[in-house]
């Protein structure tokens, strides 16, 4: 990974987003920014945060399915061979 690619990963984080949002609030209170721009940043930030929530939910769901599959495989291996023949009929 090049230094430019690495820098992009570092700047595209929730911490950086939080920093920019607080800076925008300070500018808005001081009258150093346009309220329309602040609202646009707020809406965009909300979308970014929602996308993080979707990613987190996907990871949780994938881990849950992985755990269920491991339990299913373990249970199938626990069935005695004679019972397996009955199930197969």
Secondary structure, 3 states (H helix, E strand, C coil): CCHHHHHHHHHCCHHHHHHHHHHHHHHHHHCCCCHHHHHHHHHHHHHHHHHHHHHHHHHHHHHHHHHHHHHHHHHHHHCCHHHHHHHHC
